[in-house]
Amino acid sequence: MAKKILKQIKIQAPAGKATPAPPLGPVLGQAGINIGEFVNEFNGATQDRMGEIVPTIITVYDDRSFDLTYKTAPASGMILKAIGQKSGSGSNLTKKVDSISRAQLEEIANKKMVDLNANDLDAAVKIIEGTCRSMGVEVK
C-alpha cells in the first residue's frame, strides 16, 4: 500500500550548505522531518552543484519519512552567471545591465528544459528571453 502524503514543502537552499538554522530548521521541524537526516541527504546530493541555489520539493509522508525532488537552478541565477553580474536592473525599461547572446539563451534553456512548460527549444528560449527582459538584460 502506498504511503499517505501529509504535505509538500517547497524550499530554495544553497547547494551543499543546508544547515538546521533558520530559515530551514523551523520549516522542517513544523513538518515533523528529522532535520539532521534532511541536512545530510540534501548536502550529499547537491555537493556537485556548489554555488547554485537549488529549488527542492520535499514530500512528507504520514510516517514522517520524506522524499526530495531537486529542480534546476532559477533562470534568473543562470542568466546572471552567464553575463557575470551580481543583480539585474532595478528599472528594466530604462536601465539595461548587460546583454546576452542567443547561444547563451539556448544553453540556459537546454539546462532548464525539464522544469519549463515548453514543448521545444524555441519556446523554452522565449521563456528565458522574457526573464531577461524583466531583469533588464538586453537580448541580442
C-alpha positions as CSV (number, residue, x, y, z in Angstrom):
1,M,0.0,0.0,0.0
2,A,1.3,3.5,-0.9
3,K,2.2,5.9,1.9
4,K,-0.2,8.7,2.5
5,I,1.3,12.2,1.7
6,L,0.9,14.7,4.5
7,K,2.3,17.7,2.8
8,Q,4.7,19.1,0.2
9,I,7.1,21.8,1.1
10,K,9.0,23.9,-1.5
11,I,12.3,25.4,-0.4
12,Q,15.3,27.0,-2.0
13,A,18.7,26.4,-0.4
14,P,22.3,26.8,-1.4
15,A,23.7,23.6,-2.7
16,G,25.8,21.6,-0.2
17,K,25.3,24.2,2.5
18,A,22.0,23.4,4.2
19,T,22.0,23.9,8.0
20,P,19.5,23.3,10.7
21,A,19.5,27.0,11.5
22,P,16.7,29.3,10.3
23,P,15.1,29.6,7.8
24,L,15.2,25.8,7.0
25,G,15.2,24.4,10.6
26,P,11.8,25.8,11.7
27,V,10.1,24.9,8.4
28,L,11.3,21.3,8.6
29,G,10.6,21.0,12.3
30,Q,7.0,22.0,11.8
31,A,6.6,19.4,9.2
32,G,7.9,16.7,11.6
33,I,11.0,16.0,9.5
34,N,14.2,14.7,11.1
35,I,16.3,17.9,10.4
36,G,19.7,16.2,10.7
37,E,18.7,13.4,8.3
38,F,17.4,16.1,5.8
39,V,20.6,18.2,6.0
40,N,22.9,15.2,5.4
41,E,20.8,13.9,2.5
42,F,20.4,17.3,0.9
43,N,24.1,18.3,1.2
44,G,25.3,14.9,-0.1
45,A,23.0,15.0,-3.1
46,T,23.8,18.7,-4.1
47,Q,27.6,18.6,-3.4
48,D,28.4,18.8,-7.1
49,R,26.2,21.9,-7.6
50,M,28.1,24.2,-5.1
51,G,27.4,27.9,-5.7
52,E,23.9,27.4,-7.0
53,I,20.6,27.8,-5.3
54,V,18.7,24.5,-5.5
55,P,14.9,24.6,-5.5
56,T,13.7,21.4,-3.8
57,I,10.3,19.9,-3.2
58,I,10.0,17.9,0.0
59,T,7.2,15.3,0.1
60,V,6.4,14.4,3.7
61,Y,4.6,11.1,4.4
62,D,2.4,10.1,7.3
63,D,5.2,8.0,8.9
64,R,7.4,11.2,8.9
65,S,9.6,9.9,6.1
66,F,10.3,12.2,3.2
67,D,11.4,12.3,-0.5
68,L,13.4,15.1,-2.1
69,T,12.9,16.2,-5.7
70,Y,15.6,18.6,-6.9
71,K,14.9,21.1,-9.6
72,T,17.3,23.1,-11.8
73,A,18.6,26.5,-10.6
74,P,16.4,29.5,-11.1
75,A,16.6,31.0,-14.6
76,S,17.5,34.4,-13.2
77,G,20.5,33.0,-11.4
78,M,21.7,31.2,-14.6
79,I,21.3,34.5,-16.6
80,L,23.3,36.5,-14.0
81,K,26.0,33.9,-14.0
82,A,26.2,33.9,-17.8
83,I,26.5,37.7,-18.0
84,G,28.8,38.0,-15.0
85,Q,26.6,40.4,-13.0
86,K,25.5,40.3,-9.3
87,S,22.0,41.5,-9.9
88,G,19.5,42.7,-12.5
89,S,18.4,46.2,-13.2
90,G,16.1,48.0,-10.7
91,S,14.4,49.8,-13.6
92,N,14.4,47.3,-16.5
93,L,12.8,49.6,-19.1
94,T,15.2,52.5,-18.8
95,K,18.4,51.0,-17.5
96,K,20.0,47.8,-19.0
97,V,22.6,46.0,-17.1
98,D,24.2,43.9,-19.8
99,S,23.4,41.9,-22.9
100,I,23.1,38.2,-23.6
101,S,23.5,36.2,-26.9
102,R,21.2,33.8,-28.5
103,A,23.7,30.9,-27.9
104,Q,23.8,31.7,-24.1
105,L,20.0,31.7,-24.1
106,E,19.8,28.3,-25.8
107,E,22.4,26.9,-23.3
108,I,20.3,28.1,-20.4
109,A,17.1,26.8,-22.0
110,N,18.6,23.4,-22.5
111,K,19.5,23.1,-18.8
112,K,16.1,24.4,-17.7
113,M,14.0,22.4,-20.3
114,V,13.0,19.7,-17.8
115,D,11.4,22.3,-15.5
116,L,9.9,24.6,-18.1
117,N,6.4,24.3,-19.6
118,A,7.7,24.2,-23.2
119,N,7.4,21.7,-26.0
120,D,10.5,22.6,-27.9
121,L,13.8,24.6,-27.6
122,D,12.3,27.8,-29.3
123,A,9.5,28.0,-26.8
124,A,12.0,27.5,-23.9
125,V,14.2,30.2,-25.3
126,K,11.3,32.6,-25.4
127,I,10.5,31.9,-21.7
128,I,14.2,32.7,-20.8
129,E,14.1,35.8,-23.0
130,G,11.1,37.1,-21.0
131,T,13.1,36.6,-17.8
132,C,16.0,38.5,-19.3
133,R,13.7,41.4,-20.3
134,S,12.2,41.6,-16.8
135,M,15.7,41.7,-15.3
136,G,17.0,44.5,-17.6
137,V,19.2,42.2,-19.7
138,E,19.2,43.1,-23.4
139,V,18.8,40.1,-25.8
140,K,21.0,40.2,-28.9
